């Protein structure tokens, strides 16, 4: 129980730390409304299952040991973020009042968020380094423990990201009532996604 308490505190701190995922949730909420932000939050949370599974079966170690594989996956994720950003710039009308994201759009945002999360090898490596710290060495089922910790991580993520999405949606609703800024929100979202893609593609500063 002590380990679980430390794990929960650690997960909360990691989740609220500024990063590409939470920035995307915030951007979706402001530019496209609360439901779009919640769809993005759900997508990123779902992606935790993928990274937990990789960590449990050891695939993450292969990614960590291969610079080529890591770089290719990272570049693929960067290109995908830029692709989403360009799509946002081409679809500026989504920021107008009275045009909230429909069911199909919410589904697309959910899927895009899952893919963006999966294509971030840093998240996979983080799960590989982070989750095993809270697994009992004497356990006969470390894989199941890892999956359980991953599910807890996913639940905490959806709660925190969901709160961010709701808050961002309230701000977005207020902004979209102002004609002077309504048409610029989607542009801001597109630029943000493109900027995140470029940042992901850049070499890490050591």
C-alpha positions in Angstrom: 0.0 0.0 0.0 2.9 2.3 0.7 4.3 1.7 -2.8 0.9 2.3 -4.3 0.5 5.6 -2.5 3.9 6.7 -3.7 3.0 5.5 -7.2 -0.3 7.5 -7.2 1.5 10.7 -6.1 4.2 10.2 -8.7 1.6 9.6 -11.5 -0.3 12.8 -10.5 3.0 14.8 -10.6 4.0 13.3 -14.0 0.5 13.8 -15.5 0.2 17.5 -14.6 3.7 18.3 -15.8 3.6 20.3 -19.1 4.1 18.0 -22.1 2.9 17.5 -25.6 -0.1 15.4 -24.5 -1.6 17.8 -22.0 -0.9 20.7 -24.4 -2.9 19.0 -27.1 -5.8 18.4 -24.7 -5.7 22.1 -23.7 -5.5 23.2 -27.4 -8.4 21.0 -28.4 -10.5 22.2 -25.6 -9.9 25.9 -26.3 -10.2 25.7 -30.1 -12.9 23.0 -30.6 -14.8 22.9 -27.3 -15.1 20.8 -24.1 -16.1 17.6 -25.8 -13.2 17.7 -28.3 -10.8 18.2 -25.3 -12.4 15.2 -23.5 -12.1 13.1 -26.7 -8.4 13.9 -26.8 -8.0 13.2 -23.1 -9.7 9.8 -23.6 -7.4 9.0 -26.6 -4.2 9.8 -24.7 -5.4 7.8 -21.7 -6.2 4.8 -24.0 -2.7 5.0 -25.4 -1.4 4.2 -21.9 -2.6 0.6 -22.5 -0.3 0.3 -25.5 2.8 1.5 -23.7 2.0 -0.6 -20.6 1.7 -3.7 -22.8 5.0 -3.0 -24.5 6.7 -2.5 -21.2 5.2 -5.7 -19.8 6.5 -7.8 -22.7 9.8 -6.1 -23.0 9.4 -4.6 -26.4 10.4 -1.2 -25.0 13.9 -2.5 -24.3 14.3 -3.2 -28.0 13.3 0.4 -28.9 15.7 1.7 -26.2 18.6 -0.4 -27.6 18.1 0.7 -31.2 18.8 4.3 -32.0 17.4 3.8 -35.5 14.1 2.4 -34.3 13.7 5.2 -31.7 14.5 7.9 -34.3 12.1 6.5 -36.9 9.2 6.3 -34.5 9.9 9.7 -33.1 10.0 11.2 -36.7 6.8 9.4 -37.5 5.1 11.0 -34.5 6.5 14.4 -35.4 5.1 14.1 -38.9 1.7 13.0 -37.6 1.5 16.0 -35.3 2.4 18.3 -38.2 -0.2 16.6 -40.4 -2.9 17.2 -37.7 -1.8 20.9 -37.5 -2.0 21.4 -41.2 -5.5 19.8 -41.1 -6.5 22.3 -38.4 -5.3 25.2 -40.4 -7.3 24.0 -43.4 -10.5 23.6 -41.3 -10.8 27.0 -39.6 -14.6 26.9 -39.6 -14.5 24.4 -36.8 -13.7 27.3 -34.4 -16.9 29.2 -35.2 -19.7 29.5 -32.7 -22.6 27.1 -33.3 -20.3 24.5 -35.0 -19.1 22.2 -32.1 -17.3 19.1 -33.0 -19.8 16.4 -34.1 -19.7 12.7 -33.3 -17.6 11.9 -36.3 -15.2 14.7 -35.5 -14.9 13.5 -31.9 -14.2 10.0 -33.0 -11.4 11.3 -35.3 -9.9 13.4 -32.4 -10.0 10.3 -30.2 -8.2 8.2 -32.8 -5.7 10.9 -33.6 -4.8 11.2 -29.9 -4.3 7.5 -29.6 -2.0 7.4 -32.6 -0.1 10.5 -31.5 0.5 8.9 -28.1 1.6 5.6 -29.6 4.0 7.3 -31.9 5.8 8.9 -29.0 8.7 6.5 -28.1 9.6 8.6 -25.1 6.3 7.6 -23.4 7.1 4.0 -24.1 10.6 4.3 -22.6 9.2 6.2 -19.6 6.7 3.4 -18.9 9.6 0.9 -19.1 11.7 2.9 -16.6 8.9 4.1 -14.3 6.4 1.2 -13.9 8.9 -1.5 -12.9 10.0 0.6 -9.9 6.7 -0.2 -8.2 6.6 -4.0 -9.0 7.3 -6.3 -6.1 10.5 -8.3 -6.8 9.1 -11.3 -5.1 6.0 -11.3 -7.3 5.3 -14.4 -9.4 3.3 -12.3 -11.9 5.3 -9.1 -12.6 3.5 -8.7 -16.0 0.1 -8.6 -14.3 1.4 -6.1 -11.8 2.7 -3.9 -14.6 -0.7 -4.1 -16.4 -2.5 -3.1 -13.1 -0.2 -0.1 -12.6 -0.7 0.9 -16.2 -4.5 0.8 -15.7 -4.1 3.0 -12.6 -2.0 5.4 -14.7 -4.7 5.5 -17.3 -7.4 6.3 -14.8 -5.4 9.1 -13.2 -4.6 10.5 -16.7 -8.2 10.6 -17.8 -9.3 12.3 -14.6 -6.6 15.0 -14.8 -6.7 15.5 -18.6 -10.5 15.5 -18.4 -10.4 18.3 -15.9 -8.0 20.3 -18.2 -10.3 19.7 -21.1 -13.4 21.0 -19.3 -11.5 24.1 -18.1 -10.1 24.7 -21.6 -13.6 24.2 -23.0 -15.0 26.9 -20.8 -12.3 29.3 -21.9 -12.9 28.3 -25.5 -16.6 28.9 -25.3 -16.0 32.4 -23.9 -13.5 33.2 -26.6 -15.6 31.9 -29.5 -18.3 34.4 -28.5 -15.9 37.1 -29.5 -15.9 37.5 -33.3 -12.5 39.1 -33.3 -10.9 35.9 -31.9 -13.2 33.1 -32.9 -11.7 32.7 -36.4 -8.2 32.6 -35.0 -8.6 29.8 -32.5 -8.3 27.1 -35.1 -5.2 28.8 -36.5 -3.7 28.8 -33.0 -4.5 25.1 -32.7 -2.9 24.3 -36.0 0.3 26.3 -35.2 0.5 24.6 -31.8 0.3 21.1 -33.3 2.9 22.0 -36.0 5.2 23.5 -33.3 4.9 20.4 -31.2 5.7 18.2 -34.2 8.8 20.3 -34.9 9.8 20.1 -31.2 9.4 16.3 -31.1 11.6 16.0 -34.2 14.4 18.1 -32.8 17.3 16.3 -31.1 17.1 16.2 -27.3 19.2 18.9 -25.6 21.5 17.2 -23.1 
